[in-house]
Amino acid sequence: MAVAAVTFDRPDDVQTLLEALSRQDHSIASVALVDSGTQDVAALAAGSDAPVNYIRSATNLGGAGGFSLAILSAMASGAEWIWIMDDDAHPEDTGVLSSLLAAARSRNLDVVVPLIVAPTDSSRLSFPFRVEGRTTHDRAQVEKLGFIPGTAQFFNGALIRSDVFFRVGLPDLRLFIRGDETDFMLRLRRAGIAFGTVTTVALSHPPGWAEVQQVLGDRLHVLVPETEFKRFYFFRNRGHLTRRYLRVRSLVADVVGYPVYYLRRGDVRGLTSWARAYLAGVRGRSFGPPSDFGF
């Protein structure tokens, strides 16, 4: 069992994560921690009770590149299972890893993912699920399901058998952030690899509530990241994935939802920025390091 983790300028969160990993009741052989930030956490890694393999990257690889490097390092350790972690997430309790592993084995799955709950209110999900046709952040409503097949919120807490990466590949470096997790899930589906969410265990991770914008009540909402940097990557990557996987429903939702959202607000500049990034993704353009786009 090995952990693949990434960090970028969150030393306090890294310390919380490493402490939580060291307390898991299932042993962890190594923690491959890729640090792409400007404030290196080498001292924290060296002083941790967790078995950290600290990997310093002088280049910001983004979430996708960082996870890829961490996963490869974890695989190189010989681990059968890889547990993926972002730096601002941590297991809710000591039994999360053992419960995920038990669920994977009992259901004969190679990929399982926990619920993601808000640090400030663990009764609420950081990211919603649809239950009986309605979107909900209510943990209790989702938890009672026990297991949700075919859907998961990658990569936080995803427990993945190493063999899977040989079959579907690593996170796509080109996507950088905001979309690599969706791409990976779609690759799993295309490869016929069963997976799902174990709703009885959870990770704590900051919520994305502020990004959810209602357009047609509960029937249609759009996600609008809070910074220009994140909006560019999210919109570009959505366009790219829509074309790559022929996601007709996503296309319809986007070309209706985003214009309605921005025009209601009278935000023509925002609509133009969305359209430019989205169409670039559809056309397979505007890929490159962040410096190419003024970030």
C-alpha positions as a LaTeX table, in Angstrom:
\begin{tabular}{lrrr}
\hline
Residue & $x$ (\AA) & $y$ (\AA) & $z$ (\AA) \\
\hline
Met1 & 0.00 & 0.00 & 0.00 \\
Ala2 & 1.41 & 3.38 & $-1.05$ \\
Val3 & 0.04 & 6.91 & $-1.05$ \\
Ala4 & 0.44 & 9.31 & $-4.00$ \\
Ala5 & 0.07 & 12.90 & $-2.80$ \\
Val6 & 0.68 & 16.37 & $-4.23$ \\
Thr7 & 1.18 & 19.76 & $-2.62$ \\
Phe8 & 1.56 & 23.38 & $-3.64$ \\
Asp9 & 2.22 & 25.97 & $-0.92$ \\
Arg10 & 0.03 & 24.45 & 1.79 \\
Pro11 & 2.43 & 23.47 & 4.59 \\
Asp12 & $-0.23$ & 23.43 & 7.32 \\
Asp13 & $-2.50$ & 21.21 & 5.25 \\
Val14 & 0.40 & 18.88 & 4.45 \\
Gln15 & 1.13 & 18.47 & 8.14 \\
Thr16 & $-2.53$ & 17.62 & 8.82 \\
Leu17 & $-2.55$ & 15.12 & 5.96 \\
Leu18 & 0.66 & 13.37 & 7.01 \\
Glu19 & $-0.53$ & 13.11 & 10.61 \\
Ala20 & $-3.83$ & 11.57 & 9.47 \\
Leu21 & $-2.01$ & 9.09 & 7.23 \\
Ser22 & 0.32 & 8.04 & 10.05 \\
Arg23 & $-2.71$ & 7.21 & 12.21 \\
Gln24 & $-4.44$ & 4.90 & 9.73 \\
Asp25 & $-5.09$ & 1.45 & 11.17 \\
His26 & $-3.93$ & $-0.18$ & 7.92 \\
Ser27 & $-0.19$ & 0.07 & 7.33 \\
Ile28 & 1.14 & 2.32 & 4.57 \\
Ala29 & 4.51 & 1.35 & 3.11 \\
Ser30 & 5.32 & 4.74 & 1.57 \\
Val31 & 3.94 & 8.20 & 0.85 \\
Ala32 & 5.14 & 9.66 & $-2.46$ \\
Leu33 & 4.75 & 13.41 & $-1.88$ \\
Val34 & 5.33 & 15.64 & $-4.92$ \\
Asp35 & 5.94 & 19.27 & $-3.97$ \\
Ser36 & 5.65 & 21.82 & $-6.81$ \\
Gly37 & 5.24 & 24.88 & $-4.60$ \\
Thr38 & 7.38 & 27.88 & $-3.77$ \\
Gln39 & 7.51 & 26.94 & $-0.07$ \\
Asp40 & 9.07 & 23.51 & 0.11 \\
Val41 & 7.85 & 21.18 & 2.84 \\
Ala42 & 10.97 & 19.00 & 3.01 \\
Ala43 & 11.36 & 19.55 & 6.76 \\
Leu44 & 7.75 & 18.58 & 7.42 \\
Ala45 & 8.17 & 15.45 & 5.32 \\
Ala46 & 11.39 & 14.48 & 7.08 \\
Gly47 & 9.85 & 14.94 & 10.52 \\
Ser48 & 6.64 & 13.07 & 9.81 \\
Asp49 & 5.74 & 9.74 & 11.39 \\
Ala50 & 4.47 & 8.70 & 7.95 \\
Pro51 & 7.02 & 7.00 & 5.63 \\
Val52 & 7.40 & 9.93 & 3.22 \\
Asn53 & 9.30 & 9.79 & $-0.06$ \\
Tyr54 & 9.66 & 13.54 & $-0.67$ \\
Ile55 & 9.92 & 14.55 & $-4.35$ \\
Arg56 & 10.72 & 18.18 & $-5.07$ \\
Ser57 & 9.64 & 19.52 & $-8.47$ \\
Ala58 & 11.17 & 22.79 & $-9.66$ \\
Thr59 & 8.34 & 23.08 & $-12.19$ \\
Asn60 & 4.68 & 23.53 & $-11.32$ \\
Leu61 & 3.22 & 20.39 & $-12.84$ \\
Gly62 & $-0.36$ & 21.17 & $-11.91$ \\
Gly63 & $-2.57$ & 18.63 & $-10.22$ \\
Ala64 & $-2.49$ & 16.30 & $-13.22$ \\
Gly65 & 1.28 & 16.28 & $-13.61$ \\
Gly66 & 1.89 & 16.13 & $-9.88$ \\
Phe67 & $-0.44$ & 13.18 & $-9.46$ \\
Ser68 & 1.18 & 11.42 & $-12.41$ \\
Leu69 & 4.65 & 11.77 & $-10.90$ \\
Ala70 & 3.43 & 10.72 & $-7.46$ \\
Ile71 & 1.56 & 7.72 & $-8.87$ \\
Leu72 & 4.58 & 6.55 & $-10.85$ \\
Ser73 & 6.77 & 6.87 & $-7.76$ \\
Ala74 & 4.23 & 4.93 & $-5.70$ \\
Met75 & 4.03 & 2.24 & $-8.36$ \\
Ala76 & 7.83 & 2.02 & $-8.48$ \\
Ser77 & 7.79 & 1.11 & $-4.79$ \\
Gly78 & 6.07 & $-2.14$ & $-5.76$ \\
Ala79 & 2.75 & $-1.28$ & $-4.10$ \\
Glu80 & $-0.31$ & $-3.23$ & $-5.22$ \\
Trp81 & $-2.66$ & $-0.40$ & $-4.25$ \\
Ile82 & $-2.24$ & 3.38 & $-4.64$ \\
Trp83 & $-4.19$ & 5.79 & $-2.41$ \\
Ile84 & $-4.38$ & 9.25 & $-3.99$ \\
Met85 & $-4.43$ & 12.42 & $-1.89$ \\
Asp86 & $-4.47$ & 16.17 & $-2.45$ \\
Asp87 & $-2.71$ & 18.28 & 0.16 \\
Asp88 & $-5.88$ & 19.99 & 1.44 \\
Ala89 & $-7.65$ & 16.69 & 2.10 \\
His90 & $-7.25$ & 14.13 & 4.86 \\
Pro91 & $-8.98$ & 10.93 & 6.01 \\
Glu92 & $-11.81$ & 11.67 & 8.43 \\
Asp93 & $-10.81$ & 8.89 & 10.83 \\
Thr94 & $-8.28$ & 6.12 & 11.33 \\
Gly95 & $-10.30$ & 3.43 & 9.56 \\
Val96 & $-10.83$ & 5.03 & 6.16 \\
Leu97 & $-8.12$ & 3.12 & 4.30 \\
Ser98 & $-8.98$ & $-0.27$ & 5.78 \\
Ser99 & $-12.68$ & 0.27 & 5.02 \\
Leu100 & $-11.97$ & 1.23 & 1.41 \\
Leu101 & $-9.74$ & $-1.79$ & 0.93 \\
Ala102 & $-12.36$ & $-4.10$ & 2.45 \\
Ala103 & $-15.03$ & $-2.65$ & 0.15 \\
Ala104 & $-12.82$ & $-3.09$ & $-2.91$ \\
Arg105 & $-12.13$ & $-6.72$ & $-2.05$ \\
Ser106 & $-15.70$ & $-7.61$ & $-1.12$ \\
Arg107 & $-17.06$ & $-6.09$ & $-4.33$ \\
Asn108 & $-14.16$ & $-7.29$ & $-6.49$ \\
Leu109 & $-13.33$ & $-3.74$ & $-7.60$ \\
Asp110 & $-10.03$ & $-2.19$ & $-8.63$ \\
Val111 & $-11.16$ & 1.38 & $-7.88$ \\
Val112 & $-13.11$ & 2.75 & $-4.90$ \\
Val113 & $-13.53$ & 6.33 & $-3.66$ \\
Pro114 & $-14.85$ & 7.71 & $-0.34$ \\
Leu115 & $-17.32$ & 10.52 & 0.23 \\
Ile116 & $-15.85$ & 14.03 & 0.42 \\
Val117 & $-17.18$ & 16.11 & 3.33 \\
Ala118 & $-16.72$ & 19.73 & 4.36 \\
Pro119 & $-14.19$ & 20.48 & 7.14 \\
Thr120 & $-16.50$ & 23.09 & 8.68 \\
Asp121 & $-19.58$ & 20.84 & 8.64 \\
Ser122 & $-19.03$ & 17.13 & 8.19 \\
Ser123 & $-22.77$ & 16.56 & 7.77 \\
Arg124 & $-22.54$ & 18.23 & 4.35 \\
Leu125 & $-20.82$ & 16.96 & 1.23 \\
Ser126 & $-18.17$ & 19.14 & $-0.35$ \\
Phe127 & $-19.46$ & 18.14 & $-3.79$ \\
Pro128 & $-23.03$ & 17.04 & $-4.55$ \\
Phe129 & $-24.53$ & 13.75 & $-5.65$ \\
Arg130 & $-27.81$ & 13.18 & $-7.42$ \\
Val131 & $-30.19$ & 11.01 & $-5.42$ \\
Glu132 & $-33.60$ & 10.16 & $-6.86$ \\
Gly133 & $-33.17$ & 12.80 & $-9.53$ \\
Arg134 & $-32.28$ & 15.64 & $-7.17$ \\
Thr135 & $-28.95$ & 17.21 & $-6.29$ \\
Thr136 & $-28.01$ & 16.96 & $-2.62$ \\
His137 & $-25.18$ & 17.92 & $-0.27$ \\
Asp138 & $-26.79$ & 16.03 & 2.62 \\
Arg139 & $-24.31$ & 13.43 & 3.81 \\
Ala140 & $-26.94$ & 11.35 & 5.64 \\
Gln141 & $-29.05$ & 11.01 & 2.51 \\
Val142 & $-26.12$ & 9.70 & 0.49 \\
Glu143 & $-24.47$ & 7.70 & 3.27 \\
Lys144 & $-27.46$ & 5.38 & 3.66 \\
Leu145 & $-26.93$ & 4.12 & 0.10 \\
Gly146 & $-23.76$ & 2.32 & 1.18 \\
Phe147 & $-22.26$ & 2.22 & $-2.30$ \\
Ile148 & $-22.87$ & 4.22 & $-5.48$ \\
Pro149 & $-21.64$ & 2.38 & $-8.59$ \\
Gly150 & $-20.23$ & 4.09 & $-11.64$ \\
Thr151 & $-19.67$ & 7.55 & $-10.19$ \\
Ala152 & $-17.01$ & 9.10 & $-7.98$ \\
Gln153 & $-15.29$ & 12.39 & $-7.23$ \\
Phe154 & $-11.69$ & 11.79 & $-8.25$ \\
Phe155 & $-8.95$ & 12.06 & $-7.19$ \\
Asn156 & $-9.34$ & 12.74 & $-3.48$ \\
Gly157 & $-9.03$ & 9.51 & $-1.56$ \\
Ala158 & $-9.32$ & 7.28 & $-4.61$ \\
Leu159 & $-7.91$ & 3.82 & $-3.87$ \\
Ile160 & $-6.73$ & 2.31 & $-7.15$ \\
Arg161 & $-5.03$ & $-0.98$ & $-7.90$ \\
Ser162 & $-1.70$ & $-0.32$ & $-9.63$ \\
Asp163 & $-2.64$ & $-2.47$ & $-12.64$ \\
Val164 & $-5.36$ & 0.04 & $-13.56$ \\
Phe165 & $-2.81$ & 2.66 & $-14.63$ \\
Phe166 & $-1.34$ & 0.23 & $-17.15$ \\
Arg167 & $-4.81$ & $-0.14$ & $-18.63$ \\
Val168 & $-6.06$ & 3.46 & $-18.73$ \\
Gly169 & $-2.91$ & 5.54 & $-18.27$ \\
Leu170 & $-1.97$ & 8.32 & $-15.87$ \\
Pro171 & $-3.72$ & 11.67 & $-15.34$ \\
Asp172 & $-3.32$ & 13.81 & $-18.47$ \\
Leu173 & $-0.57$ & 16.40 & $-17.89$ \\
Arg174 & $-2.01$ & 18.65 & $-20.62$ \\
Leu175 & $-5.15$ & 19.31 & $-18.58$ \\
Phe176 & $-3.05$ & 20.69 & $-15.69$ \\
Ile177 & $-5.99$ & 21.24 & $-13.29$ \\
Arg178 & $-9.79$ & 21.06 & $-13.28$ \\
Gly179 & $-10.68$ & 18.31 & $-15.71$ \\
Asp180 & $-8.02$ & 15.65 & $-15.30$ \\
Glu181 & $-10.21$ & 13.89 & $-12.74$ \\
Thr182 & $-13.19$ & 13.78 & $-15.10$ \\
Asp183 & $-10.99$ & 12.56 & $-17.94$ \\
Phe184 & $-9.70$ & 9.73 & $-15.76$ \\
Met185 & $-13.23$ & 8.68 & $-14.77$ \\
Leu186 & $-14.33$ & 8.65 & $-18.40$ \\
Arg187 & $-11.33$ & 6.51 & $-19.32$ \\
Leu188 & $-12.32$ & 4.02 & $-16.61$ \\
Arg189 & $-15.81$ & 3.81 & $-18.06$ \\
Arg190 & $-14.52$ & 3.41 & $-21.60$ \\
Ala191 & $-12.20$ & 0.60 & $-20.47$ \\
Gly192 & $-15.06$ & $-1.17$ & $-18.70$ \\
Ile193 & $-13.41$ & $-0.92$ & $-15.27$ \\
Ala194 & $-16.05$ & $-0.96$ & $-12.55$ \\
Phe195 & $-15.71$ & 1.60 & $-9.76$ \\
Gly196 & $-17.84$ & 3.51 & $-7.31$ \\
Thr197 & $-18.18$ & 5.55 & $-4.13$ \\
Val198 & $-18.14$ & 3.92 & $-0.70$ \\
Thr199 & $-20.53$ & 6.19 & 1.19 \\
Thr200 & $-19.77$ & 4.91 & 4.69 \\
Val201 & $-16.29$ & 6.49 & 4.87 \\
Ala202 & $-15.14$ & 10.01 & 4.12 \\
Leu203 & $-12.32$ & 12.42 & 3.46 \\
Ser204 & $-12.39$ & 16.01 & 4.66 \\
His205 & $-11.80$ & 18.53 & 1.85 \\
Pro206 & $-12.79$ & 22.19 & 1.31 \\
Pro207 & $-16.18$ & 22.42 & $-0.44$ \\
Gly208 & $-16.95$ & 23.75 & $-3.89$ \\
Trp209 & $-20.29$ & 25.24 & $-2.87$ \\
Ala210 & $-19.49$ & 28.76 & $-4.06$ \\
Glu211 & $-18.86$ & 27.48 & $-7.59$ \\
Val212 & $-22.35$ & 26.01 & $-8.05$ \\
Gln213 & $-24.64$ & 28.45 & $-9.87$ \\
Gln214 & $-28.30$ & 27.60 & $-10.45$ \\
Val215 & $-29.62$ & 28.27 & $-13.95$ \\
Leu216 & $-32.92$ & 26.37 & $-14.09$ \\
Gly217 & $-33.39$ & 25.55 & $-10.43$ \\
Asp218 & $-32.35$ & 22.02 & $-9.55$ \\
Arg219 & $-32.73$ & 20.92 & $-13.17$ \\
Leu220 & $-29.64$ & 22.73 & $-14.46$ \\
His221 & $-26.68$ & 24.34 & $-12.78$ \\
Val222 & $-23.23$ & 25.38 & $-13.96$ \\
Leu223 & $-19.90$ & 25.50 & $-12.17$ \\
Val224 & $-18.04$ & 28.80 & $-12.20$ \\
Pro225 & $-14.62$ & 28.70 & $-10.48$ \\
Glu226 & $-13.74$ & 31.75 & $-8.42$ \\
Thr227 & $-10.49$ & 32.80 & $-10.13$ \\
Glu228 & $-9.64$ & 33.62 & $-13.73$ \\
Phe229 & $-6.87$ & 31.01 & $-13.62$ \\
Lys230 & $-9.22$ & 28.20 & $-12.60$ \\
Arg231 & $-12.00$ & 29.35 & $-14.92$ \\
Phe232 & $-9.71$ & 29.21 & $-17.95$ \\
Tyr233 & $-8.58$ & 25.64 & $-17.27$ \\
Phe234 & $-12.03$ & 24.43 & $-16.25$ \\
Phe235 & $-13.79$ & 25.84 & $-19.32$ \\
Arg236 & $-11.04$ & 24.82 & $-21.76$ \\
Asn237 & $-10.91$ & 21.31 & $-20.36$ \\
Arg238 & $-14.70$ & 20.91 & $-20.44$ \\
Gly239 & $-14.68$ & 21.79 & $-24.12$ \\
His240 & $-11.82$ & 19.39 & $-24.77$ \\
Leu241 & $-13.50$ & 16.50 & $-22.95$ \\
Thr242 & $-16.87$ & 17.17 & $-24.57$ \\
Arg243 & $-15.36$ & 16.66 & $-28.00$ \\
Arg244 & $-12.96$ & 13.87 & $-27.03$ \\
Tyr245 & $-15.70$ & 11.72 & $-25.51$ \\
Leu246 & $-18.63$ & 13.04 & $-27.59$ \\
Arg247 & $-20.48$ & 14.16 & $-24.47$ \\
Val248 & $-23.70$ & 15.40 & $-26.05$ \\
Arg249 & $-25.50$ & 16.03 & $-22.76$ \\
Ser250 & $-22.58$ & 18.08 & $-21.45$ \\
Leu251 & $-22.50$ & 20.06 & $-24.69$ \\
Val252 & $-26.20$ & 20.92 & $-24.45$ \\
Ala253 & $-25.92$ & 21.82 & $-20.76$ \\
Asp254 & $-22.91$ & 24.05 & $-21.39$ \\
Val255 & $-24.13$ & 25.91 & $-24.48$ \\
Val256 & $-27.43$ & 26.63 & $-22.70$ \\
Gly257 & $-26.28$ & 27.03 & $-19.11$ \\
Tyr258 & $-23.28$ & 29.33 & $-19.40$ \\
Pro259 & $-24.80$ & 31.91 & $-21.79$ \\
Val260 & $-27.92$ & 32.08 & $-19.60$ \\
Tyr261 & $-25.81$ & 32.47 & $-16.45$ \\
Tyr262 & $-23.59$ & 35.24 & $-17.81$ \\
Leu263 & $-26.31$ & 37.14 & $-19.70$ \\
Arg264 & $-28.57$ & 37.22 & $-16.64$ \\
Arg265 & $-25.72$ & 38.93 & $-14.83$ \\
Gly266 & $-25.03$ & 41.26 & $-17.73$ \\
Asp267 & $-21.48$ & 39.92 & $-17.81$ \\
Val268 & $-20.59$ & 40.02 & $-21.50$ \\
Arg269 & $-16.88$ & 39.88 & $-20.73$ \\
Gly270 & $-17.39$ & 36.71 & $-18.67$ \\
Leu271 & $-19.42$ & 35.13 & $-21.47$ \\
Thr272 & $-16.72$ & 35.99 & $-24.00$ \\
Ser273 & $-13.99$ & 34.51 & $-21.79$ \\
Trp274 & $-16.03$ & 31.31 & $-21.34$ \\
Ala275 & $-16.68$ & 30.98 & $-25.08$ \\
Arg276 & $-13.04$ & 31.61 & $-25.98$ \\
Ala277 & $-11.70$ & 29.01 & $-23.52$ \\
Tyr278 & $-14.44$ & 26.46 & $-24.24$ \\
Leu279 & $-14.03$ & 26.65 & $-28.02$ \\
Ala280 & $-10.25$ & 26.42 & $-27.68$ \\
Gly281 & $-10.75$ & 23.16 & $-25.81$ \\
Val282 & $-13.19$ & 21.84 & $-28.41$ \\
Arg283 & $-10.64$ & 22.62 & $-31.13$ \\
Gly284 & $-7.77$ & 21.09 & $-29.18$ \\
Arg285 & $-5.95$ & 24.41 & $-28.85$ \\
Ser286 & $-4.52$ & 26.53 & $-26.02$ \\
Phe287 & $-2.57$ & 23.69 & $-24.45$ \\
Gly288 & 0.80 & 24.45 & $-22.91$ \\
Pro289 & 2.39 & 25.64 & $-19.65$ \\
Pro290 & 0.52 & 28.32 & $-17.64$ \\
Ser291 & 3.04 & 30.98 & $-18.70$ \\
Asp292 & 1.73 & 30.67 & $-22.27$ \\
Phe293 & $-1.60$ & 32.09 & $-21.10$ \\
Gly294 & $-0.36$ & 34.88 & $-18.87$ \\
Phe295 & $-0.58$ & 32.99 & $-15.56$ \\
\hline
\end{tabular}
